[in-house]
Amino acid sequence: MRPREGRETGEQDLFRSRLDQIIDMKHSLVTLARTVDWGFLEREFGAVYPDGPGQPPLPTRLMAGLAILKHAYDLSDEVLCERWVENPYYQFFCGEECFQHRPVFDRC
């Protein structure tokens, strides 16, 4: 089973802060996010997800984005999770469209 790459948008998003409206679109992480070939990563890594029961896997962009941020900033898993919730640039880099007040993943 491949991870779901897009998030469903609905009426609840009308009242949420869109990241592209609150962040500086010239920030280095925004520029990097536009440079990375996320489609390539999805094709390459998406093939490793087996079909089976249980919770669907996280989107490839989220997982790859978290790994890139962790390595680039030399962060522990715990610190990465804390900063992801606080930092709209981290969230944008990982593919979020609206600001998330809680992690979209169960646990780091």
Secondary structure as the mmCIF struct_conf table of DSSP 4:
data_model
#
loop_
_struct_conf.conf_type_id
_struct_conf.id
_struct_conf.beg_label_comp_id
_struct_conf.beg_label_asym_id
_struct_conf.beg_label_seq_id
_struct_conf.end_label_comp_id
_struct_conf.end_label_asym_id
_struct_conf.end_label_seq_id
HELX_LH_PP_P HELX_LH_PP_P1 ARG A 2 ARG A 4
BEND BEND1 GLY A 6 GLY A 6
HELX_LH_PP_P HELX_LH_PP_P2 ARG A 7 GLU A 8
HELX_RH_3T_P HELX_RH_3T_P1 GLU A 11 PHE A 15
BEND BEND2 ARG A 16 ARG A 16
STRN STRN1 ARG A 18 ARG A 18
HELX_RH_AL_P HELX_RH_AL_P1 LEU A 19 ILE A 22
BEND BEND3 ILE A 23 ILE A 23
TURN_TY1_P TURN_TY1_P1 MET A 25 LYS A 26
BEND BEND4 HIS A 27 HIS A 27
HELX_RH_AL_P HELX_RH_AL_P2 SER A 28 THR A 35
BEND BEND5 VAL A 36 VAL A 36
HELX_RH_AL_P HELX_RH_AL_P3 TRP A 38 GLY A 46
TURN_TY1_P TURN_TY1_P2 ALA A 47 VAL A 48
HELX_LH_PP_P HELX_LH_PP_P3 TYR A 49 ASP A 51
BEND BEND6 PRO A 53 GLN A 55
HELX_LH_PP_P HELX_LH_PP_P4 PRO A 56 PRO A 59
HELX_RH_AL_P HELX_RH_AL_P4 THR A 60 TYR A 73
TURN_TY1_P TURN_TY1_P3 ASP A 74 ASP A 74
HELX_RH_AL_P HELX_RH_AL_P5 ASP A 77 GLU A 86
HELX_RH_AL_P HELX_RH_AL_P6 PRO A 88 PHE A 93
TURN_TY1_P TURN_TY1_P4 CYS A 94 GLY A 95
BEND BEND7 GLU A 97 GLU A 97
STRN STRN2 CYS A 98 CYS A 98
BEND BEND8 HIS A 101 ARG A 102
BEND BEND9 VAL A 104 ASP A 106
#
